[in-house]
Structures are given as structure tokens and as C-alpha cells.
Amino acid sequence: MERPTRQRERKKNSMQAEKTDDRTCEECGSTALVTSEDQGEIVCEECGLVVEEKNIDHGPEWRAFNATERNEKSRVGAPTTQTMHDKGLTTTIDWQNKDAYGRSLSSGKRQQMQRLRKWQERIRTKNAGERNLQFALTETDRMASALGVPGSVREVSSVIYRRALSEDLIRGRSIEGVATSCLYAACRQEGIPRSLEEVTDVSRVEKKEIARTYRYVANELSLEMRPVDPVEYVPRFCSELAASEDVQAKAKDIIETTAEKGLLSGKSPTGFAAAAIYAASLLCNEKKTQQEVADVANVTEVTIRNRYQEQFEAMGLPSS
């Protein structure tokens, strides 16, 4: 019996070891058998004998040489996501009135497709709970886009809302209020600096209701929320103010120094960060007006004036 060439041994990178306890090589009796993924053969590593060939290839019938071709030829859909009420598992009818060849549909076919789209949208939600979830997640996506938060925050917010819905925490409260509080909680958990005022600006619910609902949801779901660090707001505020890196570094030093002395207790983190930036701009001779800093941080000038004077006193510096 003629043995195959030893060139197969050079293809070990494309082979995957197969754990077979009962199969051995007919030529040398070795149990070191590997499966070639590209040719669908079982080969002995010791002598190179092809033990079995013409296996079923479970991979795709097409080949791709780069990521672009692989994405274009792939027939699988998008991964599941918590940001959709059906987790993205259902199909949708394309809004373009064209067939598979790109040709426009006739008038009758367009009316038929429009009716199918309407009925598909109706049957996507089976009960009131799914309709509630669909509306809430759509509202969450709208607010998250307005706030400019990453996709991870949207996923966490959707998970928190699903938990609140399963625990029946929505009863007696508005869907928008619970969705907004879940989004704010997700920002807190993911360390994305978004104040309650900023979340209120993009919501259709009042700040008082959002804060009350947030405390209720966080308590009922036992969400662990760490205090907001004012340092997290400094880079974004300095970027909007076009402040230099020296001002940003000085503001962080002011916050860390004054926080160690207990000055941060009971203070708003956004107001504290804004005051530190204003104080840093004075020390670095890049003075920003209190109005400019207040507009960026969404606080009042009185808050900045009081906080920065307290910071100066804590650091032993004369306030101007």
C-alpha cells in the first residue's frame, strides 16, 4: 500500500485534533489522528496515512479572503440584542419596493407589500407586556442617541428595564419615567458621566419624577451604585470649553485635594467639577467666565461662585 507524502505534516496549522479513543491507524496503530478542516480528511500524525476521506464539510460552500467578503457572503443575521423587544430575532420586510433583482414592483405588488408590512408590525407584539417593552426600548434608544452614550449603556439600560418589568415595578408609573430612570442607572453603572439634569433635558418626564423612580427601581432591584466622581465630568466640560490640558490637570488636582478634606460631601458632582474648572482657569491664566462654565455644566453661576470659593479656602488660596 502506497503511503501519502509527508507534505501533510506541514499542514498541522489547518488541522484540528480529534479525540477518538476507539479509532487507531491501520498502518502503525497510532491513536494520534487529526481532522483536516480544509480537505475533510482524518489523517494519522505518525505515518501520514489518510484513515478516512470525503467527510461531510460543515463549513460554508463559499470562500472569503478578507473581512469584507466574509461579511457580504455571510447569510446569518445580526447578533441578538437586548435593545429590541424581540431581541432582534424576527425578520422585517424591506421598505424598498423592489424584488431580488433590484427591479421595481408593480402597483398591485406594492399595495400587497404595504399590507404585509402593516400586519407584520401588528403581530410582532403578542400582548400588552411586549407592547410596553417595545415602546420603552424605543424611548430608551431615542434618549440614548440624544445623550451620545455608547451601545453598552443601551444594553444595560434595556436589561434593567426588563428586570423592572418582570418584577412588576412598572405598575402605577409611567413607561417614560421608568425607562428614563433605567437609562440614568445604566449611565451610573457604566461610569458614563451624565447628570440627572442632562437626562431630564432629553426626557419627556420631570426631574422630580425621574429621581423618585430611579431611587425606587435601584432599591427594588438592589442595584449597586457608587457615588459619582466629579473628575469624570472634567474632560467633557473642558473639551466643550476648549480649555487646555493644563486647566484639565489642575482641575483634577483641585477636586482630589478638596475631596480628601471632605468638601465634596453633600455637593452636586457637576457643580463641584464646574467650580474646579473655573478655579483652574484662574490659576492657569486662561480665565473662563462663570457664565460660560455654568452653561456647559448646566448649573447656575451662584453654584460655581460658592463652590470655587470653598475650594480656594480649603486649599489656602486667596479667592479673587
C-alpha positions in Angstrom: 0.0 0.0 0.0 1.4 3.3 -1.1 1.8 5.9 1.7 0.9 9.5 1.1 3.6 12.1 1.0 4.9 13.8 4.1 3.6 17.2 2.9 0.5 16.7 5.0 2.7 17.1 8.2 3.4 20.7 7.1 -0.4 21.4 7.2 -0.8 20.9 11.0 -1.9 24.6 11.4 -5.0 23.8 9.4 -5.8 20.6 11.3 -7.8 20.2 14.5 -7.1 17.3 16.8 -9.9 14.8 17.1 -10.3 12.9 20.4 -11.0 9.4 19.4 -10.4 6.6 21.9 -11.6 3.7 19.8 -10.0 4.6 16.4 -6.4 3.7 15.5 -4.3 3.9 12.4 -4.4 0.8 10.3 -0.7 1.2 9.3 1.1 2.0 12.5 -1.5 1.5 15.2 -1.2 5.1 16.5 -4.2 6.9 18.0 -2.9 10.4 17.1 -5.5 11.1 14.4 -6.3 14.6 13.3 -9.1 16.1 11.2 -8.2 18.3 8.3 -10.6 21.2 8.2 -9.8 22.3 4.6 -9.9 18.8 2.9 -12.3 16.9 5.2 -9.9 14.0 5.9 -8.8 12.1 9.0 -5.0 11.7 8.9 -2.6 9.9 11.2 0.0 12.2 12.6 2.6 9.5 13.0 2.8 8.0 9.5 0.6 10.3 7.4 -1.9 7.7 6.4 -5.3 9.0 5.3 -7.6 7.0 7.5 -10.9 8.4 6.2 -11.7 10.8 3.4 -14.7 12.5 1.9 -16.1 13.6 5.2 -19.0 16.0 5.3 -17.8 19.6 5.4 -19.9 21.5 7.8 -18.5 24.8 6.8 -19.8 27.2 4.1 -19.5 26.3 0.5 -18.0 29.7 -0.4 -14.6 31.1 0.3 -13.6 34.5 1.6 -10.2 36.1 1.6 -10.9 39.2 3.7 -13.4 40.5 6.3 -15.4 42.4 3.7 -16.0 39.4 1.5 -16.8 37.3 4.6 -19.5 39.8 5.8 -21.0 40.1 2.3 -21.3 36.4 1.8 -22.5 35.5 5.3 -26.1 34.5 5.5 -26.5 34.9 9.2 -28.3 38.0 10.7 -27.2 40.5 13.3 -26.5 39.2 16.8 -29.2 39.2 19.4 -29.6 42.4 21.4 -31.5 43.4 24.5 -32.3 46.8 23.0 -35.2 45.3 20.9 -38.3 43.7 22.5 -37.9 40.5 20.4 -34.1 40.6 20.8 -33.8 41.1 17.0 -34.8 37.6 16.2 -37.8 38.4 13.9 -37.4 39.4 10.3 -38.6 42.6 8.7 -39.9 43.4 5.3 -37.8 45.9 3.5 -39.3 49.3 2.9 -37.9 49.4 -0.7 -40.5 48.3 -3.2 -38.0 46.2 -5.3 -37.6 42.5 -6.0 -34.5 40.4 -5.6 -33.1 41.6 -8.9 -33.5 45.3 -8.0 -36.5 45.8 -10.3 -39.4 48.0 -9.1 -42.6 46.2 -8.1 -45.9 46.7 -9.9 -48.6 48.8 -8.3 -50.5 45.8 -7.1 -47.5 44.2 -5.6 -46.6 47.4 -3.8 -50.0 47.5 -2.2 -49.7 43.9 -1.2 -46.3 44.5 0.4 -47.6 47.5 2.2 -50.4 45.4 3.7 -47.8 42.7 4.7 -45.7 45.3 6.4 -48.7 46.6 8.4 -49.7 43.2 9.5 -46.2 42.2 10.4 -45.8 45.2 12.6 -49.1 44.3 14.3 -48.2 40.7 15.0 -44.6 41.5 16.3 -46.2 42.2 19.8 -48.4 39.4 21.2 -49.6 41.1 24.4 -49.6 44.3 26.4 -46.3 43.4 28.1 -44.5 43.2 24.7 -46.1 46.5 23.6 -45.0 48.1 26.8 -41.4 46.8 26.3 -41.3 47.9 22.6 -42.4 51.4 23.5 -40.0 51.7 26.4 -37.0 50.4 24.4 -37.7 52.7 21.6 -37.9 55.6 24.0 -34.6 54.5 25.6 -32.9 54.4 22.2 -34.1 57.9 21.4 -32.8 59.3 24.7 -29.5 57.4 24.4 -28.9 58.8 21.0 -29.6 62.3 22.2 -27.2 61.8 25.1 -24.5 60.3 22.9 -23.9 57.3 25.1 -22.3 54.1 23.8 -24.1 50.9 22.9 -23.1 49.2 26.1 -25.2 51.7 28.1 -28.2 51.0 26.0 -27.8 47.2 26.5 -27.5 47.7 30.3 -30.5 50.0 30.4 -32.6 47.5 28.4 -31.6 44.7 30.8 -32.6 46.8 33.9 -36.0 47.7 32.3 -36.6 44.1 31.5 -35.9 43.2 35.2 -38.2 46.0 36.3 -41.0 44.7 34.0 -40.6 41.1 35.2 -40.7 42.3 38.9 -43.9 44.3 38.1 -42.3 47.6 39.1 -44.0 49.5 36.2 -47.5 49.2 37.6 -48.7 52.7 38.6 -45.8 54.5 37.0 -45.3 56.0 33.5 -43.3 54.0 31.0 -41.3 57.0 30.1 -40.4 57.7 33.7 -39.2 54.1 34.3 -37.3 54.0 31.0 -35.5 57.3 31.8 -34.6 56.1 35.3 -33.2 52.9 33.9 -31.1 54.8 31.4 -29.7 57.0 34.2 -29.0 54.0 36.3 -27.1 52.4 33.3 -25.0 55.5 32.9 -24.1 55.4 36.6 -23.2 51.7 36.4 -21.1 52.0 33.2 -19.3 55.1 34.5 -20.6 57.4 31.8 -20.8 60.9 33.2 -24.3 62.1 32.5 -26.0 64.2 35.2 -29.7 63.9 36.1 -30.3 67.4 34.6 -28.9 66.2 31.2 -31.1 63.1 31.2 -34.1 65.2 32.1 -33.4 67.5 29.1 -33.8 64.7 26.6 -36.7 63.1 28.5 -40.4 63.9 28.5 -40.7 63.4 32.2 -40.0 65.9 35.0 -36.8 65.7 37.0 -38.6 65.1 40.3 -40.4 62.0 38.9 -37.2 60.6 37.3 -35.3 60.9 40.6 -38.1 59.3 42.6 -38.5 56.5 40.1 -34.7 56.0 40.0 -34.4 55.6 43.7 -37.4 53.1 43.8 -36.0 51.0 40.9 -32.5 50.9 42.3 -33.8 49.9 45.7 -36.1 47.2 44.5 -33.6 45.7 42.1 -30.7 46.0 44.5 -28.6 48.0 42.0 -25.2 48.8 43.4 -24.5 52.5 42.6 -21.2 54.1 43.5 -21.1 57.8 44.1 -20.4 59.9 41.0 -16.8 61.2 40.9 -16.7 64.8 39.7 -13.4 64.0 37.9 -15.4 62.1 35.3 -17.1 65.3 34.2 -13.8 67.3 33.8 -12.6 66.0 30.4 -16.0 66.6 28.7 -16.5 70.0 30.2 -13.0 71.1 29.3 -13.5 69.9 25.8 -16.6 71.9 25.3 -14.9 75.0 26.8 -11.8 74.5 24.6 -9.7 74.6 27.7 -6.0 73.5 27.7 -4.7 70.3 29.2 -3.1 72.3 32.0 -6.5 73.5 33.1 -7.9 70.0 32.9 -5.0 68.6 35.0 -5.2 71.4 37.5 -9.0 70.9 37.9 -8.5 67.3 38.7 -5.9 68.2 41.3 -8.3 70.6 42.9 -11.0 68.0 43.1 -8.8 65.3 44.5 -7.3 67.7 47.1 -10.6 69.2 48.3 -12.4 65.8 48.3 -9.8 64.4 50.7 -10.7 67.2 53.1 -14.4 66.3 53.0 -15.5 69.2 50.9 -17.4 67.0 48.4 -19.8 65.6 50.9 -23.4 66.7 50.0 -22.3 68.7 46.9 -23.5 68.2 43.4 -20.7 66.5 41.4 -21.4 68.6 38.2 -21.3 71.8 40.2 -18.2 70.8 42.0 -16.5 69.8 38.7 -17.5 73.1 37.1 -16.2 75.1 40.0 -12.9 73.3 39.9 -12.6 74.0 36.2 -13.3 77.7 36.8 -10.8 77.8 39.6 -8.2 76.0 37.5 -8.7 78.5 34.6 -8.0 81.4 37.1 -4.8 79.7 38.3 -3.6 78.9 34.8 -4.3 82.4 33.5 -6.9 81.1 31.0 -9.9 82.7 32.6 -13.3 81.5 31.6 -16.4 83.4 32.7 -18.7 81.9 35.2 -21.5 82.1 32.6 -19.5 80.0 30.1 -18.8 77.3 32.6 -22.3 77.3 34.0 -23.8 76.9 30.5 -21.6 73.9 29.8 -22.2 72.2 33.2 -25.9 73.1 33.3 -25.6 74.7 36.7 -26.1 78.3 38.0 -23.4 80.9 38.3 -24.2 81.1 42.1 -23.3 77.4 42.5 -20.0 77.9 40.7 -19.2 81.0 42.7 -19.9 79.4 46.1 -18.1 76.1 45.2 -14.9 77.6 43.9 -14.6 80.0 46.9 -14.9 77.0 49.2 -12.3 75.1 47.2 -9.9 78.1 47.4 -10.3 78.3 51.1 -9.8 74.6 51.6 -6.5 74.9 49.6 -5.4 78.0 51.4 -5.5 80.2 48.3 -7.0 83.7 48.3 -10.2 83.9 46.3 -10.4 86.7 43.7 
